[in-house]
Every structure is written in C-alpha cells, then in structure tokens.
C-alpha cells in the first residue's frame, strides 16, 4: 500500500534534491536521515520472494532510492575529512543498502551494474575508507559505517565477476589496502567479504593476495 500511494517515490524525490555537501544544513540532514530510516524499515519488513509489494521494482527504477547519487554528492566534494553529519548520513545510507542487498542481492547488483553508478559507489567507498580506517579503533558511528560498508561490498561482489574485477582494478586498489589496515576486530567481516571478492576469479585472487593470505581467508570463513 505504501508503495502504491507513492510514498516511496516522494521520499526518493527528497533524496534526489541533494547535489552538494549537506553538512551545514541541519534540517535537511534530519529530513534525509528520517527518510532513509523509513526506507530501511520498509525493506526490513518486505517479504522475500516474489515482488508482490513492488518495492524491488521501485528500488530498481529509482536506482536504489537515489542513495548512491546522494552519497556521491555529499561525500566526494568533501574529500577525506568527513564531518559528523555526513558520517551520520553515510551510516544511515549503508544501513539501507546492506539491508536491501540482504533482501534481494540480484536486484541490488542489477542496479549497480550500470557503469556510472558502480563507479560512483566505489568512489564513495574509497573516500569513506580513507577517512574511517584510521578511526576504526574508536567506538563511534565511524565503526558503524565500516561494518555496513564491508558487508555491502560483499553483496556487491557475490558471484559477480564484473564487480569483482572492477573492485580489484588499479583504480580501486586502495579499498583492499585499507581493508588490510583495519584492526583485528573487523576480521570477522573482512575475511568473508574477501572470499566473495576472489571466489572463482583467479585475477582478483592474485590482486588480493598482495595484501592478504587468501588461504587464511578461506580457512577463517570455513
């Protein structure tokens, strides 16, 4: 019903209006966080299986609710010094993305197969990792971003050679290198994600093995 009456599209229109940093716009940030929270809750209660609610179709037609473009507009212009409100926005967005990917990874990957969108996605991840990894030991919202970001990358690469190759290309080597800098407490997330990145992909395996013992990756997951 919520999808049919156009509420989701209304939330996406609000998200789509962001074309620059939002750090100094408190009311806009609060509005975006509320919208992302509601979308996440809708995804959480959406039943798996046939798309009877049309939520999956809506997510695909709106390029995953406009979230990738939102992150790109909010994060990339700032660079590697991410201020608090933008960190909160990133945390809420990646929570939505990982929740959706867990609901239907095929739709999640189908949206990001579009080259411009996948490049934006990985550009944002590269910048966020550069900022978040040095702060990973401090219990804060930064840790929340890292946890959901890593999980989202796992879904992005799961049984998808195109995405595996893109992530392990020279352009995004910094992502794997930043994984290697994370504290040991993140291994429980990092190693399963590494397995999805290198699964059935010798070239990706060769790239990852420069920074990780890939045999250990498999053993830790098993």
C-alpha positions in Angstrom: 0.0 0.0 0.0 2.8 2.4 0.9 4.5 1.8 -2.4 1.2 2.1 -4.3 0.3 5.5 -2.9 3.6 6.9 -4.0 5.2 7.5 -0.5 8.4 5.8 -1.5 8.7 7.9 -4.7 8.1 11.0 -2.5 11.0 10.1 -0.2 13.2 9.5 -3.2 12.4 12.9 -4.7 13.5 14.4 -1.4 16.8 12.5 -1.6 17.3 13.3 -5.3 17.3 17.1 -4.5 20.8 16.8 -2.8 23.5 17.8 -5.2 26.2 19.1 -2.8 27.5 18.8 0.7 24.8 18.9 3.3 27.0 19.4 6.4 25.8 22.9 7.2 22.1 22.2 6.6 20.9 20.6 9.8 17.2 20.5 9.0 17.9 18.8 5.6 20.2 16.3 7.3 17.5 15.4 9.8 14.9 15.1 7.0 17.2 12.8 5.0 18.0 10.6 8.0 14.3 10.2 8.7 13.7 9.3 5.0 16.5 6.8 5.0 15.3 5.3 8.3 11.8 4.8 6.9 13.0 3.2 3.7 15.2 0.9 5.7 12.2 -0.2 7.8 10.1 -0.8 4.7 12.9 -3.0 3.3 13.2 -4.9 6.6 9.5 -5.8 6.6 9.3 -6.6 2.9 8.8 -10.3 2.4 11.4 -12.3 0.4 10.4 -14.0 -2.8 8.0 -12.6 -5.5 7.9 -8.8 -5.6 4.2 -8.5 -4.6 4.8 -5.2 -2.9 6.6 -3.7 -6.0 9.3 -2.4 -3.6 12.1 -4.2 -5.6 10.8 -2.7 -8.8 10.7 0.8 -7.2 14.2 0.3 -5.9 15.4 -0.5 -9.4 13.6 2.2 -11.2 14.9 4.8 -8.7 18.5 3.5 -8.7 18.2 2.1 -5.2 16.1 5.0 -3.9 18.7 7.6 -5.1 21.1 6.7 -2.4 24.3 6.3 -4.5 23.9 9.7 -6.0 23.1 11.1 -2.6 26.3 9.7 -1.1 28.4 10.9 -4.1 27.0 14.4 -3.9 27.5 14.6 -0.1 30.8 12.8 0.3 33.0 13.3 -2.7 33.2 17.1 -2.7 34.4 17.0 0.9 37.2 14.5 0.4 38.9 12.5 3.2 37.9 14.7 6.1 34.3 13.7 6.6 32.4 15.8 9.2 29.9 14.4 11.7 26.6 15.0 9.9 27.9 13.5 6.7 29.2 10.5 8.7 25.7 10.0 10.1 24.2 10.2 6.5 26.7 7.6 5.3 25.9 5.3 8.2 22.1 5.5 7.5 22.7 5.1 3.8 24.9 2.0 4.1 22.5 0.5 6.6 19.7 0.8 4.0 22.0 -0.6 1.2 23.1 -3.7 3.2 19.5 -4.3 4.4 18.3 -4.2 0.8 21.1 -6.4 -0.5 20.3 -8.9 2.1 16.6 -8.9 0.9 17.5 -9.3 -2.7 21.1 -9.3 -3.9 20.1 -9.8 -7.5 18.2 -6.5 -7.7 21.0 -4.8 -5.7 23.6 -5.9 -8.2 21.3 -5.2 -11.2 21.1 -1.5 -10.2 24.8 -1.2 -9.7 25.7 -2.9 -13.0 25.2 0.5 -14.6 28.9 1.7 -15.0 28.4 5.3 -13.9 26.6 4.2 -10.8 29.1 1.5 -9.8 32.0 3.9 -10.3 30.2 6.5 -8.0 29.6 3.7 -5.5 33.2 2.7 -5.4 34.5 6.3 -5.3 32.4 6.9 -2.2 33.6 3.7 -0.6 37.3 4.6 -1.3 36.9 8.1 0.3 35.0 6.8 3.3 37.6 4.1 4.0 40.4 6.6 3.8 38.6 8.6 6.4 37.2 5.8 8.6 40.0 3.3 8.8 42.4 5.5 10.9 39.4 6.0 13.4 38.4 2.3 13.4 39.6 1.7 16.9 37.3 4.3 18.4 33.8 3.1 19.2 31.6 5.6 17.3 29.4 6.0 14.2 32.5 5.6 12.1 32.7 1.9 13.1 29.0 1.5 12.0 29.9 2.9 8.6 32.8 0.5 8.3 30.7 -2.6 9.3 27.9 -1.9 6.8 30.3 -0.8 4.1 32.2 -4.0 4.2 29.1 -6.1 4.2 27.7 -4.1 1.3 30.9 -4.7 -0.7 30.5 -8.4 -0.1 27.0 -8.4 -1.6 28.3 -6.2 -4.5 30.9 -8.9 -5.4 29.0 -12.1 -4.6 29.2 -14.4 -7.6 29.7 -11.4 -9.9 32.9 -11.4 -11.9 32.3 -7.9 -13.4 32.1 -6.3 -9.9 35.0 -8.4 -8.6 37.2 -7.2 -11.5 36.2 -3.6 -11.0 36.9 -3.6 -7.3 40.3 -5.2 -7.8 41.3 -2.9 -10.7 44.1 -0.5 -10.3 41.6 2.4 -9.8 40.3 0.9 -6.6 43.3 -0.9 -5.1 43.1 1.4 -2.2 40.0 -0.4 -1.0 41.8 -3.7 -0.5 44.8 -1.9 1.0 42.5 -0.1 3.5 41.0 -3.5 4.5 44.5 -4.6 5.4 44.8 -1.7 7.8 41.7 -2.5 9.8 42.0 -3.7 13.4 41.7 -7.5 14.0 38.2 -7.0 15.4 36.9 -6.5 11.9 38.4 -9.8 10.6 35.0 -11.5 11.2 33.6 -9.2 8.5 36.6 -8.6 6.3 37.5 -12.2 5.6 34.1 -13.3 4.4 34.0 -10.3 2.1 37.4 -11.1 0.7 36.2 -14.6 -0.1 33.3 -13.1 -2.2 35.7 -10.8 -3.9 38.1 -13.6 -5.1 35.6 -16.5 -5.5 36.1 -18.3 -8.8 38.2 -15.3 -10.0 42.0 -16.0 -10.3 42.9 -12.4 -11.3 41.0 -11.0 -8.3 42.6 -13.6 -6.1 46.1 -12.5 -7.3 45.4 -8.9 -6.5 44.0 -9.6 -3.0 46.9 -11.9 -2.3 49.3 -9.0 -2.4 47.8 -7.8 0.9 46.2 -10.9 2.4 46.9 -14.6 2.7 44.0 -15.8 0.7 44.3 -19.3 2.1 43.8 -17.9 5.6 40.7 -16.1 4.3 39.1 -19.3 3.2 40.1 -21.1 6.4 38.7 -18.3 8.6 35.4 -18.4 6.8 35.1 -22.1 7.0 
